[in-house]
Amino acid sequence: MAVDVIAPKIIACSWKHQALLAELGASTFYETYSDQNSEEDMRSYIAKTYSLTAIENNLAESAVSYFVAYGNEKDLGYVKLQEVEAIDGLNGKTIELEKIYVRKEAQGSQVAKMLMDTAIAYGKSKGNKFLYLGVWQENYRALAFYKKIGFEQFGTRQFQLGERICDDFLLKLEL
Ligand SMILES: CC(C)(COP(=O)(O)OP(=O)(O)OC[C@H]1O[C@@H](n2cnc3c(N)ncnc32)[C@H](O)[C@@H]1OP(=O)(O)O)[C@@H](O)C(=O)NCCC(=O)NCCS
């Protein structure tokens, strides 16, 4: 059951948010996928992707932007966007919604929608025609959320987590 989130707000991140993004990234990734993966695979992926150094490197890239949602006096979720080169099947300037993660306690509230609205507004403001993302084909909750927003499938790709190969759908939203 989602908590009521009182007056959530979205902040554009800077280097000052590196520790927050590392912790929020690691804990929401763990909450989402630990049931389906070995502890070892989870730990090694988290160490590689959500270490302070990894986040610092991401923040230093001009193509990458993070936004974090706050509410009830804590950080509740984030979105990571990345400007990309041409993507097969998309004819026009494109930005990737690389990650959108909301803490379990705030899922089902307005936080995810606010993060998505921010991603859409940011993508448009940078002159993009498409927002695209990859989502695990068995992540039914995320798929339902993207469908409600208006995303449509245009391809597939694979994603490796430790030993496991996961099949992703590629989804696009015309901005
Ligand atoms: C994906 C995510 C950002 C969506 O945010 P959310 O707050 O859960 O969004 P919603 O509550 O609006 O849920 C979206 C839809 O999912 C469906 N849904 C809700 N609970 C569900 C459940 N337990 N199982 C399956 N579908 C469910 C519903 O269709 C819901 O639509 P509704 O509001 O019409 O009922 C959020 O669930 C999340 O952070 N998940 C973990 C991280 C993740 O998977 N990120 C995406 C990686 S690609």
The ligand as an SDF file (V2000), in Angstrom:
LIG
                    3D

 48 50  0  0  0  0  0  0  0  0999 V2000
    7.9540    1.5400  -12.7100 C   0  0  0  0  0  0  0  0  0  0  0  0
    7.5700    2.5560  -11.6420 C   0  0  0  0  0  0  0  0  0  0  0  0
    8.4360    3.8010  -11.7820 C   0  0  0  0  0  0  0  0  0  0  0  0
    6.0750    2.9220  -11.8630 C   0  0  0  0  0  0  0  0  0  0  0  0
    5.6740    3.7630  -10.8260 O   0  0  0  0  0  0  0  0  0  0  0  0
    4.3950    3.3900   -9.9270 P   0  0  0  0  0  0  0  0  0  0  0  0
    4.2790    4.4050   -8.8600 O   0  0  0  0  0  0  0  0  0  0  0  0
    4.5040    1.9780   -9.4820 O   0  0  0  0  0  0  0  0  0  0  0  0
    3.2580    3.5820  -10.9720 O   0  0  0  0  0  0  0  0  0  0  0  0
    1.7160    3.2510  -10.7960 P   0  0  0  0  0  0  0  0  0  0  0  0
    1.3170    3.0480   -9.3940 O   0  0  0  0  0  0  0  0  0  0  0  0
    1.0240    4.3100  -11.5700 O   0  0  0  0  0  0  0  0  0  0  0  0
    1.5870    1.8500  -11.4590 O   0  0  0  0  0  0  0  0  0  0  0  0
    1.4960    1.7600  -12.8000 C   0  0  0  0  0  0  0  0  0  0  0  0
    0.5130    0.7100  -13.1680 C   0  0  0  0  0  0  0  0  0  0  0  0
    1.1050   -0.5330  -12.8190 O   0  0  0  0  0  0  0  0  0  0  0  0
    0.0730   -1.4710  -12.5690 C   0  0  0  0  0  0  0  0  0  0  0  0
    0.3320   -2.0570  -11.2730 N   0  0  0  0  0  0  0  0  0  0  0  0
    0.2470   -1.5040  -10.0610 C   0  0  0  0  0  0  0  0  0  0  0  0
    0.5730   -2.3900   -9.1290 N   0  0  0  0  0  0  0  0  0  0  0  0
    0.8920   -3.5170   -9.7830 C   0  0  0  0  0  0  0  0  0  0  0  0
    1.3360   -4.7980   -9.3790 C   0  0  0  0  0  0  0  0  0  0  0  0
    1.5460   -5.0890   -8.0850 N   0  0  0  0  0  0  0  0  0  0  0  0
    1.5880   -5.7280  -10.3480 N   0  0  0  0  0  0  0  0  0  0  0  0
    1.4020   -5.4450  -11.6370 C   0  0  0  0  0  0  0  0  0  0  0  0
    0.9910   -4.2490  -12.0730 N   0  0  0  0  0  0  0  0  0  0  0  0
    0.7350   -3.3130  -11.1560 C   0  0  0  0  0  0  0  0  0  0  0  0
   -1.2110   -0.7820  -12.6240 C   0  0  0  0  0  0  0  0  0  0  0  0
   -1.7500   -0.9880  -13.9220 O   0  0  0  0  0  0  0  0  0  0  0  0
   -0.8320    0.6760  -12.4680 C   0  0  0  0  0  0  0  0  0  0  0  0
   -1.7750    1.4030  -13.1430 O   0  0  0  0  0  0  0  0  0  0  0  0
   -3.1050    1.9260  -12.3620 P   0  0  0  0  0  0  0  0  0  0  0  0
   -2.6710    3.1540  -11.6240 O   0  0  0  0  0  0  0  0  0  0  0  0
   -4.0250    2.2150  -13.4930 O   0  0  0  0  0  0  0  0  0  0  0  0
   -3.5610    0.8370  -11.4540 O   0  0  0  0  0  0  0  0  0  0  0  0
    7.7240    1.9650  -10.2240 C   0  0  0  0  0  0  0  0  0  0  0  0
    6.8410    0.8680  -10.0550 O   0  0  0  0  0  0  0  0  0  0  0  0
    9.1410    1.5320   -9.8930 C   0  0  0  0  0  0  0  0  0  0  0  0
    9.9850    2.3450   -9.5180 O   0  0  0  0  0  0  0  0  0  0  0  0
    9.4140    0.2240  -10.0020 N   0  0  0  0  0  0  0  0  0  0  0  0
   10.6910   -0.3390   -9.6280 C   0  0  0  0  0  0  0  0  0  0  0  0
   11.7790    0.0920  -10.5920 C   0  0  0  0  0  0  0  0  0  0  0  0
   11.4770   -0.2630  -12.0130 C   0  0  0  0  0  0  0  0  0  0  0  0
   10.9880   -1.3430  -12.3180 O   0  0  0  0  0  0  0  0  0  0  0  0
   11.8140    0.6860  -12.8940 N   0  0  0  0  0  0  0  0  0  0  0  0
   11.6160    0.5330  -14.2960 C   0  0  0  0  0  0  0  0  0  0  0  0
   12.7750   -0.1720  -14.8910 C   0  0  0  0  0  0  0  0  0  0  0  0
   12.6100   -0.2100  -16.6460 S   0  0  0  0  0  0  0  0  0  0  0  0
  1  2  1  0
  2  3  1  0
  2  4  1  0
  2 36  1  0
  4  5  1  0
  5  6  1  0
  6  7  2  0
  6  8  1  0
  6  9  1  0
  9 10  1  0
 10 11  2  0
 10 12  1  0
 10 13  1  0
 13 14  1  0
 14 15  1  0
 15 16  1  0
 15 30  1  0
 16 17  1  0
 17 18  1  0
 17 28  1  0
 18 19  1  0
 18 27  1  0
 19 20  2  0
 20 21  1  0
 21 22  1  0
 21 27  2  0
 22 23  1  0
 22 24  2  0
 24 25  1  0
 25 26  2  0
 26 27  1  0
 28 29  1  0
 28 30  1  0
 30 31  1  0
 31 32  1  0
 32 33  2  0
 32 34  1  0
 32 35  1  0
 36 37  1  0
 36 38  1  0
 38 39  2  0
 38 40  1  0
 40 41  1  0
 41 42  1  0
 42 43  1  0
 43 44  2  0
 43 45  1  0
 45 46  1  0
 46 47  1  0
 47 48  1  0
M  END
$$$$
